[in-house]
Amino acid sequence: MKRTKFIKYLNENNCGFVKHGGKHDKYINHGNGKRTNIPRHTDIDEDLCNLIYKQLEIPSPKGK
């Protein structure tokens, strides 16, 4: 999945940017306080996307 599309989906699900790390950006789910790191690659593997959805406790997009 393209990183821009992935970040847009996170923002639509009440998740937002916290700060830049070395090679990752930190994001938080504002609804439940869960945090995770997002790599700054142009493409993010689908398995990694699913892991991040699980860490942030947001639903995985169906058919996107």
C-alpha positions as CSV (number, residue, x, y, z in Angstrom):
1,M,0.0,0.0,0.0
2,K,1.3,3.5,-0.8
3,R,2.3,5.4,2.4
4,T,0.1,8.4,1.5
5,K,-3.0,6.3,1.2
6,F,-2.1,4.4,4.4
7,I,-1.6,7.7,6.4
8,K,-4.9,9.1,5.0
9,Y,-6.7,6.0,6.3
10,L,-5.1,6.4,9.7
11,N,-6.2,10.0,9.9
12,E,-9.8,9.0,8.9
13,N,-9.8,6.6,11.9
14,N,-8.8,9.2,14.6
15,C,-5.1,8.5,14.4
16,G,-2.5,11.2,14.2
17,F,1.1,12.1,13.9
18,V,3.1,12.5,17.1
19,K,6.8,13.0,16.1
20,H,9.6,12.0,13.7
21,G,12.0,9.3,14.7
22,G,15.1,8.1,12.9
23,K,13.6,6.1,10.1
24,H,10.0,6.0,11.4
25,D,7.2,8.4,12.4
26,K,5.3,7.9,15.6
27,Y,1.5,7.8,15.4
28,I,-1.2,7.6,18.1
29,N,-4.9,6.6,18.1
30,H,-6.5,9.6,19.9
31,G,-9.5,7.5,20.9
32,N,-7.6,4.9,23.0
33,G,-4.1,6.2,23.4
34,K,-2.4,3.3,21.5
35,R,0.9,4.2,19.8
36,T,2.9,2.7,17.0
37,N,5.7,3.5,14.6
38,I,5.2,3.9,10.8
39,P,8.2,3.4,8.5
40,R,8.9,6.2,6.0
41,H,9.0,4.0,2.9
42,T,6.9,4.9,-0.1
43,D,5.3,1.4,-0.1
44,I,4.3,-0.4,3.1
45,D,3.8,-4.2,3.0
46,E,0.2,-5.3,3.5
47,D,1.2,-7.6,6.4
48,L,2.8,-4.6,8.2
49,C,-0.3,-2.5,7.5
50,N,-2.5,-5.2,9.2
51,L,-0.1,-5.3,12.2
52,I,-0.3,-1.5,12.6
53,Y,-4.1,-1.6,12.4
54,K,-4.1,-4.2,15.1
55,Q,-1.6,-2.2,17.3
56,L,-3.7,1.0,17.0
57,E,-6.9,-1.1,17.4
58,I,-8.6,0.2,14.2
59,P,-10.5,-1.8,11.6
60,S,-8.7,-3.0,8.5
61,P,-10.1,-1.4,5.4
62,K,-12.1,-3.9,3.3
63,G,-11.7,-3.8,-0.4
64,K,-9.2,-0.9,-0.4
